[in-house]
Amino acid sequence: MEAESEPYVRLATMRQLHQAVADLNTARSLADTLQSVVDGIVEGLGYELACVNLVRPEGDLVIAAFAGNAAAEALITGRVGSRDSWNRRLSMGEAWGSLRFIPHTEGWVLLDDDVPQWHTEGPEPRFEDEWHPLDRLYAPMYASAGGGDLLGVISVDRPRNGRRPGAWGREALQMYASQAAIAISNARLRSNMQRALVRLEREQQALRASEESFRQAFEYAPSGMAIAEMGGDQQGRLLRTNDALCRLLGRPASVMRRYSFADLVHPEDIGTLLRTSAEGGRAELRLSRRDGTYLWVSLRNSVVADTADGPRFLLTHVEDIEERKRHELNLAHRASHDALTGLPNSAELKSRLSARICERPHSSPAATAIEALDAAYGDVESSLTHGYRADGYEGEAIPGGGPFDHHVHTVAPDPEHDDGTKGLAVLFCDLDGFKSINDRFGHHTGDAVLIEVARRLSTCVRDGDTVARLGGDEFVVLADGLGAADAADLAVRLRNAIIPPIRVDGRAVRVGASFGIGWAECGMTVEEVLRSADQRMYVEKRSRSKVHRRAG
């Protein structure tokens, strides 16, 4: 086979080499490629034993394929030799081009290293180029021509002709090792691509499963869900809504996509919505329904990204809290209103009064002029202390606010001189003759009388006025923007509204009413305001009693 004077032998070897290389390129996997490498050496290059030592990621070499001896294959396949030991072997012996031949005269020192070995017994060589059982021949495989990274080492043993390979045999082995390196690199690339494709497919399947899971959770959620845009010209526009939200607001999905939550929110709640959209979190507000009514809902916002660098969206969970809000409002109403008449109770009356008056009396005109000059010419400390502004308004230092959280002082008109001053009138009403009705006809009739009196008082006042029940048969009316004469006229109208008979269970009963007119003014406490009106009511009641006795 090695006799260069026999061209047909070399031609036969070339054919075998060509077939072996073809087999390399038809292997389907990396394992098949490695086995094809060693099979091609045994079948095409005239060696009885061959193995591939493949470089692992950490650098050591593992016996990945073996051909020629089943017992040896079972014994050493999968065993590992260190990279240092292999570097030592590839630097020893004779360099035959890219091959490395270590004769038995030098290789005896390698018998005890950690590279897995398999040797067959045989007689000592009888002539110079005869193959010795301890001879070693290695064909390194590199990732690219010219000494790239080491991919592995082909190890061959026992040439079938019993001789060391000649020039043609060496060339054939080098060519084969080069083609094997290309085939292994391609197989690794295909393997990596296949793993990447499998991983990508799994990720896509997981993504599709996740999207389907989200879609089902979104579409079939029992409460409302919406996805809205963030940023850009379409900030807040609804991109997607589920059936629950459409039913909740009475609008189909195609119509909902024309709106943003800002288009649907109650005007008083727009600030709450904007803060919630910017900061995330939750808020309670009112959204309009198709029929024009408003529904209390709880919004919970989450900012999500479509991809790593993609646009961000606002995922909003909408929960119907109308029943809870109605219950809360009912509790709040019951806490601040009289259970029998539905009027504001004593606590609510005092709260409304307290909101209109402050502890500091209204400044006199002279003092106001002096303070204005101080503020204009730099008496900053005084202006900050008293909250005075040169534009004529005085600011109270409301807790939690600054010195210019303005409070307009409430003043009382002068009953002796009508100078056009308007104030907050406090009309204290006590029913005359109610106790006798209650004692004679019972509490049921008394309650009916109180309910009717409350209704008549409420119909006689303006929308912004307050009619409250203090308790028993006492009522208070707060009417703002009245002069002294206006308050007196209002008291007459209220008394005349109460006097007509009240029918209860087919029986007509009558009650009278005494009114005392007081005025709320800054510098007074709520108790002082009510006590003043109460005292005037008793004065008016006593004077009316004297008139009746005198007339009798």
Secondary structure by P-SEA (a helix, b strand, c coil): ccccccaaaaaaaaaaaaaaaaaaaacccaaaaaaaaaaaaaccccccbbbbbccccccccccccccccaaaaaccccccccaaaaaaaaacccccccbbbbccccccccccccccbbbbbbccccccccccccbbbbbbbccccccccccbbbbbccccccccccaaaaaaaaaaaaaaaaaaaaaaaaaaaaaaaaaaaaaaaaaaaaaaaaaaaaaacccccbbbbcccccccccccccaaaaaaacccaaaaaaccccccccccaaaaaaaaaacbbbbbbcccccccbbbbbbbbbbbbbcccccbbbbbbbbbbaaaaaaaaaaaaaaaccccccccccaaaaaaaaaacccccccccaaaaaaaaaaaaccaaaaaaaaccccccccccccccccccccccbbbbcccccccccccbbbbbbbbcaaaaaaaaccaaaaaaaaaaaaaaaaaaccccbbbbbccccbbbbbbccccaaaaaaaaaaaaaaaccccccccbbbbbbbbbbbbbbbccccaaaaaaaaaaaaaaaaaaaaaaaaaac
